[in-house]
């Protein structure tokens, strides 16, 4: 969704290549392995918390003997750092579950040599809520966002300062559940409690987010989007691009010559072997200001609704009514 553009802008074109098709197929198969009602009724996050303060803050939501925030958080970093592996057993009488919480690190060199078996995205859709099943941003844009949303699990989306192009078309309570950035643990606790008490609604949110990624993010639509985006930016240019005299043309085969292994396979997977047999979709007219404002208010109101429910939940808990 193109909501607007500045006359001058820094922008990045992310080519969602053949790897996306392959991974989404694996995730879809993973969704079918576990029925939603049989998924673990906890929020799950796995990643590197040391790249940004908001991720470090997320680690405060670890389950302890004193607090259970309804989360399973796993550290996944390049090297084994100073934190030792440990586990805490927690018995939940309410769900009659025996949950083992593991706080761990991952050796990426070893994982690479073993074919990334423990990092297969298609096998990570077993939890009911993902915060990126929890989604929380890193230094900037995160490649994992679309894969997390592709799970049928309800995505618990920690408020972010960065936006992928497709997120602007997604609506809280319809495609994902919004999480406060300044009160993550309480937000996560309430989100999981609400979902476990409203399983049909939570499942519908997860499935709508997954459908959005699998269908509305079809590669043909992505290429159409890139075509129109580049054309619209080209109209803002104040000069005529020319090929420098000593420029050397790079063909796809040249680009793959210097690489091998997985990198080469992904490049070959994304190679377009023939032109499209149809024209790109027609770019719809810009939003009327009132229509755009209505859509943005709908998103803001949905987020405010969740925050109101959450505030009421904690107020009732404080009064001993829960």
C-alpha positions in Angstrom: 0.0 0.0 0.0 1.5 3.3 -1.1 0.2 5.9 1.4 2.4 8.7 0.1 5.9 9.6 -0.9 8.4 12.5 -0.4 10.1 14.1 -3.3 13.4 13.0 -2.0 13.6 9.7 -0.1 16.0 6.9 0.9 14.4 3.6 0.1 15.3 -0.1 -0.1 14.0 -2.6 -2.6 13.7 -6.0 -1.0 13.5 -8.7 -3.6 11.4 -11.5 -2.0 13.0 -14.2 -4.1 12.6 -17.9 -4.7 13.6 -18.5 -1.1 10.3 -17.0 0.0 8.3 -19.4 -2.2 10.2 -22.4 -0.8 10.0 -21.3 2.9 6.3 -20.4 2.7 5.6 -23.9 1.3 7.4 -25.4 4.3 5.6 -23.2 6.7 2.2 -24.1 5.2 3.1 -27.8 5.5 4.2 -27.1 9.1 0.8 -25.5 9.8 -0.9 -28.7 8.8 1.2 -30.8 11.2 -0.4 -29.5 14.3 -4.1 -28.6 14.8 -4.5 -25.2 16.4 -6.3 -26.5 19.5 -3.3 -28.8 20.1 -0.7 -26.0 20.0 1.1 -24.9 23.1 -1.0 -22.2 24.8 2.0 -19.9 25.4 3.7 -17.1 23.5 7.0 -18.0 21.8 10.0 -16.0 20.8 13.4 -17.2 19.5 16.1 -14.8 18.4 19.1 -12.6 19.4 18.1 -10.2 22.2 21.5 -8.4 22.2 21.0 -6.4 19.0 18.6 -3.8 20.4 17.3 -2.5 23.7 13.7 -3.5 23.0 14.7 -7.1 22.6 16.7 -7.0 25.8 13.6 -5.6 27.5 11.6 -8.6 26.2 13.9 -11.0 28.1 12.4 -9.6 31.4 9.3 -11.6 30.5 11.0 -14.9 31.2 9.0 -17.3 33.3 10.3 -17.5 36.9 9.2 -19.1 40.1 7.6 -15.8 41.0 6.1 -14.6 37.6 4.6 -16.5 34.7 4.1 -14.2 31.8 2.8 -17.0 29.6 5.9 -16.9 27.4 8.6 -19.2 26.1 11.7 -17.1 25.2 14.8 -18.7 23.6 18.1 -17.0 22.9 19.6 -17.6 19.4 22.9 -15.9 18.7 26.0 -16.4 16.6 28.3 -17.4 19.4 27.9 -18.9 22.8 28.0 -15.9 25.1 28.6 -15.6 28.8 25.1 -16.5 29.9 25.0 -20.2 30.9 22.2 -22.5 29.7 19.7 -23.2 32.4 16.1 -24.6 32.6 13.3 -23.9 35.0 10.4 -26.3 35.4 7.0 -24.8 35.9 3.8 -26.6 36.6 0.6 -24.8 35.5 -2.4 -26.1 37.4 -4.8 -24.1 35.3 -3.9 -25.8 32.0 -2.8 -29.0 33.6 0.4 -28.7 31.6 4.0 -29.5 32.5 6.0 -26.8 30.7 9.8 -26.9 30.5 11.2 -23.4 29.9 14.6 -23.4 28.4 16.9 -20.4 28.2 19.6 -21.2 25.7 22.0 -20.1 23.0 22.7 -21.5 19.6 26.0 -22.2 17.8 25.3 -21.0 14.3 28.5 -22.6 12.9 27.4 -26.0 14.2 23.8 -25.3 13.0 25.2 -24.5 9.5 27.2 -27.7 9.3 24.0 -29.7 10.2 21.8 -28.0 7.6 19.9 -25.6 10.0 17.7 -28.5 11.3 16.9 -26.7 14.6 16.2 -23.4 12.7 13.8 -24.7 10.1 11.0 -22.1 10.0 8.5 -24.8 8.8 8.9 -26.5 12.2 8.3 -23.5 14.4 4.5 -23.1 14.2 3.8 -25.3 17.2 3.0 -22.5 19.6 -0.4 -20.8 19.7 1.0 -17.3 19.9 4.1 -16.0 18.2 5.8 -12.9 19.6 7.5 -13.0 16.5 4.9 -15.4 17.1 6.3 -12.6 19.4 7.4 -10.2 16.7 9.9 -7.6 18.1 12.1 -5.5 15.8 15.9 -5.8 15.7 18.3 -2.9 14.7 15.9 -2.1 11.8 13.9 -4.0 9.2 13.6 -7.7 10.0 13.4 -10.4 7.4 11.6 -12.8 9.8 8.4 -10.7 10.0 6.7 -12.3 7.0 7.7 -15.8 8.0 6.2 -15.3 11.5 3.0 -14.0 10.2 2.8 -16.9 7.8 2.2 -19.3 10.7 -1.4 -20.0 11.7 -0.4 -19.0 15.2 -1.7 -15.6 16.4 1.1 -13.1 15.9 1.7 -10.9 19.0 3.2 -7.8 17.3 5.3 -5.6 19.6 4.8 -2.0 18.4 7.6 -1.1 16.0 9.2 2.0 14.6 9.9 0.2 11.3 7.3 -1.0 8.8 7.6 -3.5 5.9 5.5 -2.3 2.9 2.9 -4.9 3.5 2.3 -4.2 7.2 0.6 -0.9 6.4 -2.3 -2.9 4.8 -2.7 -5.1 7.9 -5.2 -4.3 10.7 -4.8 -5.0 14.5 -7.3 -7.6 15.8 -7.8 -8.7 12.2 -4.4 -9.9 11.2 -2.3 -9.7 14.4 -2.6 -8.7 18.1 -0.8 -5.5 19.1 1.6 -5.5 22.1 2.7 -2.4 23.9 6.4 -1.7 23.6 6.7 0.0 27.0 4.9 -2.7 28.9 5.7 -5.9 27.1 5.3 -8.5 29.9 1.9 -7.3 31.0 0.7 -7.0 27.4 1.9 -10.5 26.6 0.3 -12.0 29.7 -3.0 -10.4 28.9 -2.8 -11.3 25.2 -2.3 -15.0 26.0 -5.0 -15.0 28.7 -7.5 -13.4 26.3 -6.6 -15.8 23.5 -6.9 -18.9 25.7 -10.4 -17.6 26.8 -11.4 -16.7 23.2 -9.9 -19.5 21.2 -12.1 -19.1 18.2 -11.3 -15.4 17.8 -7.6 -15.9 18.5 -7.5 -18.7 15.9 -9.3 -16.5 13.4 -6.7 -13.7 13.8 -3.9 -16.2 13.3 -5.4 -17.7 10.2 -6.3 -14.2 8.7 -2.6 -13.1 9.1 -1.4 -16.3 7.6 -3.8 -16.0 4.7 -2.7 -12.4 4.0 0.9 -13.6 3.7 0.2 -16.7 1.6 -2.3 -15.2 -0.8 -2.0 -11.4 -0.8 1.8 -11.6 -0.8 1.8 -13.8 -4.0 5.1 -13.2 -5.9 3.2 -11.9 -8.9 1.8 -9.2 -6.7 5.2 -8.5 -5.2 6.7 -7.9 -8.7 3.8 -5.7 -9.7 4.4 -3.7 -6.5 8.1 -3.3 -7.3 7.3 -2.3 -10.9 4.9 0.5 -9.8 7.1 1.6 -6.9 10.2 2.1 -9.1 8.1 3.8 -11.8 6.6 6.2 -9.3 10.0 7.1 -7.9 11.4 7.4 -11.4 8.8 10.1 -12.1 10.5 12.2 -9.4 13.9 12.1 -11.0 15.3 15.4 -12.2 17.9 13.9 -14.5 18.0 11.3 -17.3 19.9 8.2 -16.3 22.7 7.3 -18.8 25.0 4.3 -18.9 28.7 5.4 -18.2 31.1 4.8 -21.1 33.2 2.1 -19.3 30.3 0.3 -17.6 30.2 -3.5 -17.8 26.8 -5.2 -18.1 26.2 -7.9 -15.6 24.0 -10.8 -16.6 22.5 -13.2 -14.1 25.0 -15.9 -14.9 27.9 -13.5 -14.0 26.4 -12.8 -10.6 26.3 -16.5 -9.7 29.9 -17.2 -10.8 31.5 -16.1 -7.6 29.2 -17.9 -5.2 28.4 -21.5 -4.4 26.4 -23.7 -2.0 23.2 -22.3 -0.4 23.8 -18.8 -1.7 24.0 -19.9 -5.3 21.0 -22.2 -4.9 18.9 -19.3 -3.6 20.0 -17.1 -6.5 19.2 -19.8 -9.0 15.8 -20.4 -7.3 15.0 -16.7 -7.8 16.1 -16.5 -11.4 13.3 -15.3 -13.7 13.6 -17.5 -16.7 10.9 -15.9 -18.9 8.8 -12.7 -19.0 5.4 -12.7 -17.5 2.6 -13.7 -19.8 0.4 -10.8 -18.6 0.7 -7.1 -17.9 1.2 -5.8 -14.4 -1.9 -5.0 -12.4 -3.3 -1.5 -12.8 -2.1 0.9 -10.1 -5.3 2.0 -8.2 -5.8 5.7 -7.7 -4.5 7.3 -4.5 -6.7 7.2 -1.5 -9.0 10.1 -1.0 -7.8 11.9 2.1 -11.0 11.1 4.0 -10.7 7.4 3.0 -7.1 7.2 4.1 -7.9 8.9 7.4 -10.8 6.4 8.0 -8.5 3.5 7.4 -5.7 4.8 9.7 -8.3 5.6 12.4 -9.6 2.0 12.1 -6.2 0.7 12.9 -5.6 3.1 15.7 -9.0 2.4 17.3 -8.3 -1.4 17.2 -5.1 -0.8 19.0 -6.8 1.4 21.6 -9.5 -1.2 22.1 -6.9 -3.8 23.0 -5.2 -1.4 25.4 -8.5 -0.6 27.1 -9.2 -4.4 27.5 -5.7 -4.8 28.9 -6.0 -1.9 31.4 -9.3 -3.3 32.6 -7.8 -6.8 33.0 -5.0 -5.5 35.2 -7.3 -3.3 37.2 -9.6 -6.2 37.9 -6.6 -8.4 38.8 -5.4 -5.7 41.2 -8.8 -5.7 42.9 -8.7 -9.4 43.2 -11.6 -10.0 40.8 -9.6 -12.4 38.6 
